[in-house]
Amino acid sequence: MAAVQRRQPLLPPASHQLRRGDTACSGTAPPPVCRYWKSGHCGRNPCRFLHADPAEAPPAVVVVAKKRSNTWVNTSSKIAKPSATTDEGEAAVPPVSPPPSTKPSPATNAREAAVPPAASDRVQEPPVGGAWCVGDGIRGVARLEGHSKAVTGVAVPEGSGKLFSGSLDGTVRAWDCATGQCVRVAPVQEGEVGRLIAMGPWVLVGVRGAVRALHAGSGNELRLRLPADGAQVTALLAEDDERLFAGAEDGAIYMWRLDREHQRFDEVAALAGHGGHAVASLAQGKGALYSGASDGGIRVWDLETRRCVCRFAGHASMVTALLCWDRFLLSSSVDGTVKAWRSKPDRDDVEPELEVHYTHREEGERVVAMDGTHDADKKPVLLVSRGDGIVRVYDLPSFKPRGQIHCNGEVTAMSLRTPGMVFTGDASGEVRVVKWTPAAAA
């Protein structure tokens, strides 16, 4: 395992915002309070953190875990900006991005996409009485049919009134958010669309040997080639609207940086380390990239040095999604589990590691996708897609069930980046649109 030159927590600073993945300590500042002492189980002796609250600090509200049933310890009670940090200088996990996504092929013409009205107000309404979306604070809005094979990505680019979807049928479709009608079908030259996401006004499509980029405003099209021409893109991530990451079936991760002035993507680096196993999921934290592979392994990369600083067997089989939330890294797998990981106590004689803090099991079903967002009441929620075609909605951190979205097949593509909306794409080729509503009005 690669050594870290500058020891810092594996999980980013405490941010209560959900996202697909260091605080400076002044020389005159008092030592931070030990968070393990706060929760009543610090075993370090001596411990370099305080085992007492500073006199000037207000008393902290600490949740002490007894026997964990369906609730795991979480010190946050509301969502905050990802830049927020804990008073201990310890890192937490950031927001999440959708796992598999796809993008419009270069043939897609987005010049017609004018500045859009909010998708939440303009999507076509379904017939009244539909029971495919049930629960507290969620409502089914539309079902969009057109793809003949599984949908691998859905996204609404910034400054566009269109929803884009990519599929294994080798096409990218553009849907008008005002009418729900498909306004363009663009065949992809390379064949199957592996993933599709949006990065600001750009629609990014992962195909075999490349990532195709389309600017939804100008119509400018780019082709970002992979060094391995035959490798299929299996994961895409653009969390901070500055860096683009693409995971491939050969186990490599490719990184580009967006040059906004010249409207281009500059190749930065290639990360290799999954031993030939396909990269299935990506997440970004503060200063770190997390990657999950088809063999169940998870790796943590330092984005400054671009070195792997931690690797471990996260699941028994493919890691289908990674998500940063508060002090935790969440991971899901086809082994039927969702796990919450946290940093182990920082000891000088060991390299930094992550340990399982809580495991949620999906009643014998595979977990094929996972993503997180906030509902209409600004509360954190987690959406878990199962192999039986049901997307379950849970409150965090309690994992209390609060709703279900029933689809025609397993949902392998979800996008929660448009405020107030959820877009899903399933194995039958159908795209569904769900809207968050205040709990009292649901």
C-alpha positions as a Markdown table, in Angstrom:
| # | Residue | x | y | z |
|---|---|---|---|---|
| 1 | Met | 0.0 | 0.0 | 0.0 |
| 2 | Ala | 1.3 | 3.4 | -0.9 |
| 3 | Ala | 2.4 | 5.6 | 2.0 |
| 4 | Val | 0.9 | 9.0 | 2.4 |
| 5 | Gln | 3.5 | 11.8 | 2.7 |
| 6 | Arg | 1.1 | 14.0 | 4.6 |
| 7 | Arg | -1.2 | 12.1 | 7.0 |
| 8 | Gln | -4.8 | 13.2 | 6.6 |
| 9 | Pro | -8.1 | 11.5 | 7.1 |
| 10 | Leu | -9.4 | 9.3 | 4.3 |
| 11 | Leu | -12.8 | 10.9 | 4.5 |
| 12 | Pro | -13.2 | 14.6 | 3.7 |
| 13 | Pro | -14.2 | 17.3 | 6.1 |
| 14 | Ala | -17.6 | 17.1 | 7.7 |
| 15 | Ser | -20.0 | 18.1 | 5.1 |
| 16 | His | -23.6 | 17.2 | 5.6 |
| 17 | Gln | -24.4 | 17.5 | 1.9 |
| 18 | Leu | -24.9 | 14.4 | -0.1 |
| 19 | Arg | -22.4 | 14.0 | -3.0 |
| 20 | Arg | -20.8 | 11.3 | -5.0 |
| 21 | Gly | -17.3 | 11.8 | -2.8 |
| 22 | Asp | -8.4 | 19.1 | 5.4 |
| 23 | Thr | -8.7 | 21.3 | 7.6 |
| 24 | Ala | -5.7 | 23.4 | 8.5 |
| 25 | Cys | -4.8 | 23.5 | 12.1 |
| 26 | Ser | -3.3 | 26.7 | 13.4 |
| 27 | Gly | -0.2 | 26.4 | 15.5 |
| 28 | Thr | -1.8 | 28.5 | 18.2 |
| 29 | Ala | -5.1 | 26.6 | 18.2 |
| 30 | Pro | -5.9 | 24.1 | 21.0 |
| 31 | Pro | -5.8 | 20.4 | 20.0 |
| 32 | Pro | -9.1 | 19.1 | 18.6 |
| 33 | Val | -11.5 | 17.1 | 20.7 |
| 34 | Cys | -11.3 | 13.3 | 20.1 |
| 35 | Arg | -14.5 | 12.2 | 18.4 |
| 36 | Tyr | -14.0 | 8.7 | 19.6 |
| 37 | Trp | -13.8 | 9.9 | 23.2 |
| 38 | Lys | -17.1 | 11.9 | 22.5 |
| 39 | Ser | -18.8 | 8.7 | 21.4 |
| 40 | Gly | -17.4 | 6.8 | 24.4 |
| 41 | His | -15.1 | 4.3 | 22.7 |
| 42 | Cys | -11.6 | 5.8 | 22.3 |
| 43 | Gly | -9.0 | 3.1 | 22.9 |
| 44 | Arg | -5.9 | 5.1 | 22.2 |
| 45 | Asn | -3.4 | 5.6 | 25.1 |
| 46 | Pro | -2.0 | 8.1 | 24.9 |
| 47 | Cys | -4.3 | 10.0 | 22.5 |
| 48 | Arg | -3.1 | 13.1 | 20.8 |
| 49 | Phe | -6.6 | 14.6 | 20.8 |
| 50 | Leu | -8.4 | 16.2 | 23.8 |
| 51 | His | -10.5 | 14.0 | 26.1 |
| 52 | Ala | -12.5 | 17.1 | 27.3 |
| 53 | Asp | -14.6 | 19.8 | 25.7 |
| 54 | Pro | -12.8 | 23.2 | 25.6 |
| 55 | Ala | -14.3 | 25.6 | 28.2 |
| 56 | Glu | -15.4 | 28.1 | 25.6 |
| 57 | Ala | -17.1 | 25.6 | 23.4 |
| 58 | Pro | -20.8 | 25.0 | 23.8 |
| 59 | Pro | -21.7 | 21.5 | 24.9 |
| 60 | Ala | -21.8 | 19.1 | 21.9 |
| 61 | Val | -24.8 | 16.9 | 21.3 |
| 62 | Val | -23.4 | 13.4 | 21.0 |
| 63 | Val | -25.3 | 10.3 | 20.0 |
| 64 | Val | -23.9 | 7.2 | 21.7 |
| 65 | Ala | -24.6 | 3.9 | 19.9 |
| 66 | Lys | -25.9 | 1.1 | 22.0 |
| 67 | Lys | -27.0 | -2.0 | 20.1 |
| 68 | Arg | -27.5 | -0.9 | 16.5 |
| 69 | Ser | -30.7 | -2.1 | 15.0 |
| 70 | Asn | -31.7 | -0.1 | 11.9 |
| 71 | Thr | -30.1 | 3.2 | 13.0 |
| 72 | Trp | -26.4 | 4.1 | 12.8 |
| 73 | Val | -24.6 | 7.0 | 14.6 |
| 74 | Asn | -24.6 | 10.3 | 12.8 |
| 75 | Thr | -23.6 | 13.5 | 14.5 |
| 76 | Ser | -25.3 | 15.8 | 12.0 |
| 77 | Ser | -28.9 | 16.9 | 12.1 |
| 78 | Lys | -29.1 | 19.1 | 9.0 |
| 79 | Ile | -27.5 | 19.5 | 5.5 |
| 80 | Ala | -24.8 | 22.0 | 5.1 |
| 81 | Lys | -22.3 | 23.1 | 2.4 |
| 82 | Pro | -19.6 | 20.7 | 1.4 |
| 83 | Ser | -16.9 | 23.1 | 2.6 |
| 84 | Ala | -18.0 | 22.9 | 6.2 |
| 85 | Thr | -15.5 | 21.3 | 8.6 |
| 86 | Thr | -15.7 | 19.7 | 12.0 |
| 87 | Asp | -14.3 | 21.3 | 15.1 |
| 88 | Glu | -11.9 | 18.4 | 15.3 |
| 89 | Gly | -10.3 | 19.0 | 12.0 |
| 90 | Glu | -11.3 | 15.5 | 10.9 |
| 91 | Ala | -12.6 | 14.9 | 7.4 |
| 92 | Ala | -16.0 | 13.8 | 6.3 |
| 93 | Val | -17.5 | 12.5 | 3.1 |
| 94 | Pro | -19.0 | 14.7 | 0.4 |
| 95 | Pro | -21.9 | 14.6 | -2.1 |
| 96 | Val | -22.7 | 11.9 | -4.5 |
| 97 | Ser | -23.1 | 11.5 | -8.2 |
| 98 | Pro | -25.1 | 9.0 | -10.2 |
| 99 | Pro | -23.3 | 5.8 | -11.0 |
| 100 | Pro | -23.8 | 4.7 | -14.7 |
| 101 | Ser | -24.6 | 7.5 | -17.0 |
| 102 | Thr | -24.7 | 8.2 | -20.7 |
| 103 | Lys | -24.4 | 11.1 | -23.0 |
| 104 | Pro | -25.7 | 12.3 | -26.4 |
| 105 | Ser | -23.7 | 11.1 | -29.4 |
| 106 | Pro | -21.8 | 13.6 | -31.4 |
| 107 | Ala | -24.7 | 13.6 | -33.9 |
| 108 | Thr | -27.0 | 15.0 | -31.3 |
| 109 | Asn | -27.9 | 18.6 | -32.1 |
| 110 | Ala | -28.5 | 20.6 | -28.9 |
| 111 | Arg | -28.6 | 24.0 | -30.5 |
| 112 | Glu | -32.4 | 24.0 | -30.2 |
| 113 | Ala | -32.1 | 23.7 | -26.4 |
| 114 | Ala | -33.0 | 27.1 | -25.2 |
| 115 | Val | -32.7 | 28.3 | -21.7 |
| 116 | Pro | -35.1 | 25.9 | -20.0 |
| 117 | Pro | -37.9 | 26.4 | -17.6 |
| 118 | Ala | -37.4 | 24.3 | -14.4 |
| 119 | Ala | -37.8 | 20.6 | -15.2 |
| 120 | Ser | -39.9 | 20.2 | -12.1 |
| 121 | Asp | -42.6 | 22.5 | -13.6 |
| 122 | Arg | -42.6 | 21.5 | -17.2 |
| 123 | Val | -42.5 | 17.7 | -17.3 |
| 124 | Gln | -45.6 | 15.9 | -18.7 |
| 125 | Glu | -48.0 | 14.7 | -16.1 |
| 126 | Pro | -49.0 | 11.0 | -16.0 |
| 127 | Pro | -52.6 | 9.7 | -15.7 |
| 128 | Val | -54.1 | 10.3 | -12.3 |
| 129 | Gly | -54.1 | 7.2 | -10.1 |
| 130 | Gly | -50.9 | 5.7 | -11.2 |
| 131 | Ala | -49.5 | 3.6 | -8.4 |
| 132 | Trp | -45.9 | 3.1 | -9.6 |
| 133 | Cys | -44.6 | 5.7 | -7.3 |
| 134 | Val | -45.8 | 5.6 | -3.7 |
| 135 | Gly | -44.5 | 7.1 | -0.4 |
| 136 | Asp | -44.1 | 10.1 | 1.7 |
| 137 | Gly | -43.1 | 13.3 | -0.2 |
| 138 | Ile | -42.6 | 11.7 | -3.7 |
| 139 | Arg | -44.9 | 11.8 | -6.7 |
| 140 | Gly | -44.6 | 10.1 | -10.1 |
| 141 | Val | -44.6 | 12.7 | -12.9 |
| 142 | Ala | -43.9 | 11.0 | -16.3 |
| 143 | Arg | -42.9 | 7.8 | -18.0 |
| 144 | Leu | -40.9 | 8.2 | -21.2 |
| 145 | Glu | -40.7 | 5.3 | -23.6 |
| 146 | Gly | -38.4 | 5.0 | -26.6 |
| 147 | His | -35.2 | 3.1 | -25.9 |
| 148 | Ser | -35.2 | -0.6 | -26.9 |
| 149 | Lys | -32.5 | -1.7 | -24.4 |
| 150 | Ala | -31.4 | -0.8 | -20.9 |
| 151 | Val | -30.9 | 2.9 | -20.1 |
| 152 | Thr | -27.4 | 3.6 | -18.8 |
| 153 | Gly | -27.6 | 7.3 | -18.0 |
| 154 | Val | -30.0 | 10.2 | -17.7 |
| 155 | Ala | -29.1 | 13.9 | -17.1 |
| 156 | Val | -30.3 | 17.5 | -17.6 |
| 157 | Pro | -27.5 | 19.7 | -18.7 |
| 158 | Glu | -27.3 | 23.2 | -17.3 |
| 159 | Gly | -29.0 | 25.9 | -19.5 |
| 160 | Ser | -31.0 | 23.3 | -21.4 |
| 161 | Gly | -34.7 | 22.5 | -21.4 |
| 162 | Lys | -34.0 | 18.9 | -22.4 |
| 163 | Leu | -33.5 | 15.6 | -20.6 |
| 164 | Phe | -30.9 | 13.4 | -22.2 |
| 165 | Ser | -30.8 | 9.6 | -21.9 |
| 166 | Gly | -28.3 | 7.0 | -23.3 |
| 167 | Ser | -28.9 | 3.3 | -23.8 |
| 168 | Leu | -27.3 | 0.0 | -24.7 |
| 169 | Asp | -29.4 | 0.3 | -27.9 |
| 170 | Gly | -26.7 | 2.6 | -29.1 |
| 171 | Thr | -28.7 | 5.8 | -29.1 |
| 172 | Val | -28.9 | 9.1 | -27.2 |
| 173 | Arg | -32.4 | 10.6 | -26.9 |
| 174 | Ala | -33.3 | 14.2 | -26.1 |
| 175 | Trp | -36.7 | 14.7 | -24.3 |
| 176 | Asp | -38.4 | 18.1 | -24.1 |
| 177 | Cys | -39.0 | 18.9 | -20.4 |
| 178 | Ala | -42.1 | 21.0 | -21.3 |
| 179 | Thr | -44.0 | 18.3 | -23.2 |
| 180 | Gly | -42.3 | 15.0 | -22.3 |
| 181 | Gln | -41.9 | 14.3 | -26.0 |
| 182 | Cys | -38.7 | 12.8 | -27.6 |
| 183 | Val | -37.4 | 15.6 | -29.9 |
| 184 | Arg | -34.2 | 13.9 | -31.2 |
| 185 | Val | -32.7 | 10.4 | -31.5 |
| 186 | Ala | -29.0 | 10.3 | -32.2 |
| 187 | Pro | -27.2 | 7.0 | -33.0 |
| 188 | Val | -23.8 | 6.6 | -31.4 |
| 189 | Gln | -21.1 | 5.6 | -33.8 |
| 190 | Glu | -19.2 | 3.5 | -31.3 |
| 191 | Gly | -22.3 | 1.4 | -30.4 |
| 192 | Glu | -23.5 | 0.9 | -26.8 |
| 193 | Val | -23.6 | 3.9 | -24.5 |
| 194 | Gly | -21.8 | 2.8 | -21.3 |
| 195 | Arg | -22.6 | 5.9 | -19.2 |
| 196 | Leu | -24.1 | 9.3 | -19.6 |
| 197 | Ile | -23.8 | 12.3 | -17.2 |
| 198 | Ala | -24.0 | 16.1 | -17.4 |
| 199 | Met | -21.2 | 18.5 | -16.4 |
| 200 | Gly | -22.6 | 22.1 | -16.4 |
| 201 | Pro | -23.8 | 22.7 | -19.9 |
| 202 | Trp | -21.9 | 19.6 | -21.2 |
| 203 | Val | -23.4 | 16.2 | -21.9 |
| 204 | Leu | -20.8 | 13.5 | -21.5 |
| 205 | Val | -21.3 | 10.1 | -23.1 |
| 206 | Gly | -19.0 | 7.1 | -22.3 |
| 207 | Val | -18.5 | 4.8 | -25.2 |
| 208 | Arg | -16.0 | 2.3 | -26.3 |
| 209 | Gly | -12.5 | 3.9 | -26.4 |
| 210 | Ala | -13.7 | 7.5 | -25.7 |
| 211 | Val | -15.9 | 10.0 | -23.9 |
| 212 | Arg | -17.9 | 12.1 | -26.2 |
| 213 | Ala | -18.7 | 15.7 | -25.0 |
| 214 | Leu | -21.5 | 17.9 | -26.4 |
| 215 | His | -22.1 | 21.5 | -25.3 |
| 216 | Ala | -25.8 | 21.9 | -25.0 |
| 217 | Gly | -25.7 | 25.6 | -25.6 |
| 218 | Ser | -23.2 | 26.0 | -28.5 |
| 219 | Gly | -23.5 | 22.6 | -30.0 |
| 220 | Asn | -19.7 | 22.2 | -29.8 |
| 221 | Glu | -18.7 | 18.5 | -29.9 |
| 222 | Leu | -15.5 | 16.9 | -28.7 |
| 223 | Arg | -14.1 | 13.4 | -28.5 |
| 224 | Leu | -11.9 | 12.5 | -25.6 |
| 225 | Arg | -10.0 | 9.4 | -26.6 |
| 226 | Leu | -8.8 | 6.8 | -24.1 |
| 227 | Pro | -5.2 | 5.5 | -24.5 |
| 228 | Ala | -6.8 | 2.0 | -24.8 |
| 229 | Asp | -9.0 | 2.3 | -27.9 |
| 230 | Gly | -10.9 | -0.8 | -27.3 |
| 231 | Ala | -11.8 | -0.2 | -23.6 |
| 232 | Gln | -15.5 | 0.5 | -22.8 |
| 233 | Val | -16.2 | 3.4 | -20.4 |
| 234 | Thr | -18.0 | 1.9 | -17.5 |
| 235 | Ala | -18.2 | 4.8 | -15.0 |
| 236 | Leu | -18.2 | 8.6 | -15.3 |
| 237 | Leu | -18.0 | 11.3 | -12.6 |
| 238 | Ala | -18.0 | 15.1 | -12.8 |
| 239 | Glu | -18.6 | 16.2 | -9.2 |
| 240 | Asp | -17.0 | 19.6 | -9.0 |
| 241 | Asp | -17.7 | 20.8 | -12.6 |
| 242 | Glu | -13.9 | 21.1 | -13.1 |
| 243 | Arg | -12.6 | 17.6 | -13.3 |
| 244 | Leu | -13.9 | 14.7 | -15.3 |
| 245 | Phe | -13.2 | 11.1 | -14.4 |
| 246 | Ala | -13.8 | 8.1 | -16.6 |
| 247 | Gly | -13.5 | 4.5 | -15.3 |
| 248 | Ala | -12.9 | 1.8 | -17.9 |
| 249 | Glu | -13.4 | -1.9 | -18.2 |
| 250 | Asp | -9.6 | -2.5 | -18.1 |
| 251 | Gly | -9.4 | -1.1 | -14.5 |
| 252 | Ala | -8.0 | 2.3 | -15.4 |
| 253 | Ile | -9.3 | 5.7 | -14.4 |
| 254 | Tyr | -8.7 | 8.6 | -16.7 |
| 255 | Met | -8.9 | 12.3 | -15.6 |
| 256 | Trp | -9.4 | 15.5 | -17.6 |
| 257 | Arg | -9.7 | 19.1 | -16.5 |
| 258 | Leu | -12.2 | 21.5 | -18.1 |
| 259 | Asp | -10.7 | 24.6 | -19.7 |
| 260 | Arg | -13.7 | 26.9 | -19.7 |
| 261 | Glu | -11.9 | 29.7 | -21.6 |
| 262 | His | -11.1 | 27.6 | -24.6 |
| 263 | Gln | -14.1 | 25.2 | -24.1 |
| 264 | Arg | -12.0 | 22.0 | -24.1 |
| 265 | Phe | -11.0 | 19.2 | -21.8 |
| 266 | Asp | -7.2 | 18.8 | -21.1 |
| 267 | Glu | -6.0 | 15.3 | -20.3 |
| 268 | Val | -4.4 | 15.2 | -16.8 |
| 269 | Ala | -3.6 | 11.7 | -15.7 |
| 270 | Ala | -4.4 | 8.0 | -15.9 |
| 271 | Leu | -4.7 | 6.0 | -12.7 |
| 272 | Ala | -4.2 | 2.3 | -12.7 |
| 273 | Gly | -4.7 | 0.0 | -9.8 |
| 274 | His | -7.7 | -2.3 | -10.0 |
| 275 | Gly | -5.7 | -5.1 | -11.5 |
| 276 | Gly | -7.7 | -5.4 | -14.7 |
| 277 | His | -11.1 | -5.4 | -13.0 |
| 278 | Ala | -13.6 | -3.0 | -14.5 |
| 279 | Val | -14.2 | 0.3 | -12.6 |
| 280 | Ala | -17.9 | 0.2 | -11.8 |
| 281 | Ser | -18.4 | 3.3 | -9.6 |
| 282 | Leu | -16.7 | 6.6 | -8.7 |
| 283 | Ala | -17.1 | 9.2 | -6.0 |
| 284 | Gln | -15.2 | 12.4 | -5.1 |
| 285 | Gly | -14.4 | 13.8 | -1.6 |
| 286 | Lys | -12.3 | 16.8 | -0.6 |
| 287 | Gly | -8.9 | 16.0 | -2.1 |
| 288 | Ala | -9.8 | 12.3 | -2.7 |
| 289 | Leu | -11.2 | 10.1 | -5.4 |
| 290 | Tyr | -13.0 | 6.8 | -4.5 |
| 291 | Ser | -13.3 | 4.0 | -7.0 |
| 292 | Gly | -15.2 | 0.7 | -6.8 |
| 293 | Ala | -14.5 | -2.3 | -9.1 |
| 294 | Ser | -16.3 | -5.4 | -10.4 |
| 295 | Asp | -14.4 | -7.6 | -7.9 |
| 296 | Gly | -15.8 | -5.8 | -4.9 |
| 297 | Gly | -12.6 | -3.8 | -4.2 |
| 298 | Ile | -12.5 | -0.1 | -3.2 |
| 299 | Arg | -9.6 | 2.2 | -3.6 |
| 300 | Val | -8.9 | 5.7 | -2.3 |
| 301 | Trp | -6.8 | 8.1 | -4.4 |
| 302 | Asp | -5.0 | 11.3 | -3.3 |
| 303 | Leu | -5.9 | 13.8 | -6.0 |
| 304 | Glu | -2.8 | 15.9 | -5.3 |
| 305 | Thr | -0.3 | 13.1 | -5.7 |
| 306 | Arg | -2.6 | 10.9 | -7.8 |
| 307 | Arg | -1.5 | 7.9 | -5.8 |
| 308 | Cys | -3.6 | 5.2 | -4.3 |
| 309 | Val | -3.4 | 5.7 | -0.5 |
| 310 | Cys | -5.8 | 2.9 | 0.6 |
| 311 | Arg | -7.3 | -0.3 | -0.9 |
| 312 | Phe | -9.6 | -2.8 | 0.7 |
| 313 | Ala | -12.1 | -5.5 | -0.2 |
| 314 | Gly | -15.4 | -3.5 | 0.3 |
| 315 | His | -17.9 | -6.2 | -0.9 |
| 316 | Ala | -18.2 | -9.8 | -2.0 |
| 317 | Ser | -19.0 | -8.7 | -5.5 |
| 318 | Met | -19.3 | -5.6 | -7.8 |
| 319 | Val | -19.4 | -2.2 | -6.1 |
| 320 | Thr | -22.3 | -0.6 | -8.0 |
| 321 | Ala | -22.2 | 2.9 | -6.4 |
| 322 | Leu | -20.2 | 5.1 | -4.0 |
| 323 | Leu | -21.5 | 8.1 | -2.2 |
| 324 | Cys | -20.0 | 10.6 | 0.3 |
| 325 | Trp | -22.2 | 11.8 | 3.1 |
| 326 | Asp | -21.2 | 13.5 | 6.3 |
| 327 | Arg | -18.3 | 11.6 | 7.9 |
| 328 | Phe | -19.1 | 8.5 | 5.9 |
| 329 | Leu | -18.4 | 6.8 | 2.6 |
| 330 | Leu | -21.5 | 4.8 | 1.5 |
| 331 | Ser | -21.0 | 1.9 | -0.9 |
| 332 | Ser | -23.6 | -0.5 | -2.5 |
| 333 | Ser | -23.1 | -3.8 | -4.2 |
| 334 | Val | -24.8 | -6.6 | -6.1 |
| 335 | Asp | -24.1 | -8.7 | -2.9 |
| 336 | Gly | -27.3 | -7.0 | -1.6 |
| 337 | Thr | -25.7 | -4.6 | 0.9 |
| 338 | Val | -25.2 | -0.9 | 1.5 |
| 339 | Lys | -22.3 | -0.2 | 3.8 |
| 340 | Ala | -21.3 | 3.0 | 5.7 |
| 341 | Trp | -17.5 | 3.3 | 6.1 |
| 342 | Arg | -15.5 | 5.6 | 8.4 |
| 343 | Ser | -11.9 | 6.3 | 9.1 |
| 344 | Lys | -10.2 | 4.1 | 11.7 |
| 345 | Pro | -8.5 | 5.8 | 14.6 |
| 346 | Asp | -5.4 | 7.6 | 13.4 |
| 347 | Arg | -2.4 | 5.9 | 14.9 |
| 348 | Asp | 1.2 | 6.6 | 14.1 |
| 349 | Asp | 2.1 | 3.0 | 13.6 |
| 350 | Val | -0.5 | 2.1 | 11.0 |
| 351 | Glu | -1.4 | 3.4 | 7.6 |
| 352 | Pro | -4.9 | 5.1 | 7.3 |
| 353 | Glu | -7.8 | 2.7 | 6.8 |
| 354 | Leu | -11.5 | 2.6 | 6.5 |
| 355 | Glu | -13.7 | 0.4 | 8.6 |
| 356 | Val | -17.4 | -0.6 | 8.3 |
| 357 | His | -19.6 | 1.4 | 10.6 |
| 358 | Tyr | -23.0 | 0.0 | 9.6 |
| 359 | Thr | -24.4 | -2.5 | 7.1 |
| 360 | His | -27.8 | -2.3 | 5.5 |
| 361 | Arg | -29.2 | -5.4 | 3.8 |
| 362 | Glu | -31.8 | -5.5 | 1.0 |
| 363 | Glu | -33.7 | -8.7 | 1.8 |
| 364 | Gly | -31.9 | -11.0 | -0.5 |
| 365 | Glu | -32.1 | -8.6 | -3.5 |
| 366 | Arg | -29.1 | -7.3 | -5.5 |
| 367 | Val | -28.4 | -3.6 | -5.2 |
| 368 | Val | -27.7 | -2.3 | -8.7 |
| 369 | Ala | -27.6 | 1.4 | -8.1 |
| 370 | Met | -27.7 | 4.0 | -5.3 |
| 371 | Asp | -27.7 | 7.8 | -5.0 |
| 372 | Gly | -28.5 | 10.4 | -2.4 |
| 373 | Thr | -30.2 | 13.8 | -2.3 |
| 374 | His | -32.4 | 16.1 | -0.2 |
| 375 | Asp | -36.2 | 16.0 | -0.3 |
| 376 | Ala | -38.5 | 19.0 | -0.5 |
| 377 | Asp | -38.1 | 19.5 | 3.2 |
| 378 | Lys | -34.3 | 19.6 | 2.9 |
| 379 | Lys | -33.9 | 16.3 | 4.7 |
| 380 | Pro | -31.2 | 13.8 | 3.4 |
| 381 | Val | -32.6 | 10.7 | 1.7 |
| 382 | Leu | -31.0 | 7.7 | 0.0 |
| 383 | Leu | -32.4 | 5.9 | -3.1 |
| 384 | Val | -31.5 | 2.2 | -3.4 |
| 385 | Ser | -32.2 | 0.4 | -6.7 |
| 386 | Arg | -32.9 | -3.3 | -6.3 |
| 387 | Gly | -32.7 | -6.2 | -8.7 |
| 388 | Asp | -36.5 | -6.7 | -8.6 |
| 389 | Gly | -37.1 | -3.3 | -10.3 |
| 390 | Ile | -38.0 | -1.4 | -7.1 |
| 391 | Val | -36.2 | 1.7 | -6.1 |
| 392 | Arg | -36.5 | 2.1 | -2.3 |
| 393 | Val | -36.4 | 5.5 | -0.7 |
| 394 | Tyr | -34.9 | 5.8 | 2.8 |
| 395 | Asp | -34.4 | 8.5 | 5.3 |
| 396 | Leu | -30.8 | 9.1 | 6.5 |
| 397 | Pro | -29.3 | 8.2 | 8.9 |
| 398 | Ser | -32.1 | 5.9 | 10.2 |
| 399 | Phe | -32.7 | 4.0 | 7.0 |
| 400 | Lys | -36.4 | 4.3 | 7.7 |
| 401 | Pro | -38.4 | 3.3 | 4.6 |
| 402 | Arg | -40.4 | 6.2 | 3.2 |
| 403 | Gly | -41.4 | 5.2 | -0.4 |
| 404 | Gln | -40.9 | 3.1 | -3.5 |
| 405 | Ile | -40.6 | 3.7 | -7.2 |
| 406 | His | -41.7 | 0.6 | -9.2 |
| 407 | Cys | -40.1 | 0.2 | -12.6 |
| 408 | Asn | -40.3 | -2.3 | -15.5 |
| 409 | Gly | -36.9 | -3.6 | -14.8 |
| 410 | Glu | -33.9 | -3.0 | -12.6 |
| 411 | Val | -32.9 | 0.6 | -12.5 |
| 412 | Thr | -29.2 | 1.0 | -13.4 |
| 413 | Ala | -29.2 | 4.7 | -14.0 |
| 414 | Met | -30.4 | 7.5 | -11.6 |
| 415 | Ser | -29.9 | 11.2 | -11.7 |
| 416 | Leu | -30.7 | 13.4 | -8.7 |
| 417 | Arg | -28.8 | 16.5 | -9.8 |
| 418 | Thr | -31.9 | 18.5 | -10.9 |
| 419 | Pro | -33.3 | 20.2 | -7.7 |
| 420 | Gly | -36.6 | 18.6 | -6.7 |
| 421 | Met | -36.5 | 15.9 | -9.3 |
| 422 | Val | -35.5 | 12.2 | -9.7 |
| 423 | Phe | -34.8 | 10.6 | -13.1 |
| 424 | Thr | -34.5 | 6.9 | -13.4 |
| 425 | Gly | -33.7 | 4.6 | -16.4 |
| 426 | Asp | -34.4 | 0.9 | -16.3 |
| 427 | Ala | -33.5 | -2.3 | -18.1 |
| 428 | Ser | -36.6 | -2.2 | -20.3 |
| 429 | Gly | -35.5 | 1.1 | -21.8 |
| 430 | Glu | -38.0 | 3.3 | -20.0 |
| 431 | Val | -37.2 | 6.6 | -18.3 |
| 432 | Arg | -39.3 | 7.7 | -15.3 |
| 433 | Val | -39.6 | 11.1 | -13.7 |
| 434 | Val | -40.4 | 11.7 | -10.0 |
| 435 | Lys | -40.9 | 14.9 | -8.2 |
| 436 | Trp | -40.3 | 15.7 | -4.5 |
| 437 | Thr | -43.2 | 17.2 | -2.7 |
| 438 | Pro | -43.4 | 18.6 | 0.9 |
| 439 | Ala | -44.2 | 15.7 | 3.2 |
| 440 | Ala | -47.4 | 17.4 | 4.5 |
| 441 | Ala | -48.7 | 17.7 | 1.0 |
| 442 | Ala | -47.7 | 14.3 | -0.2 |
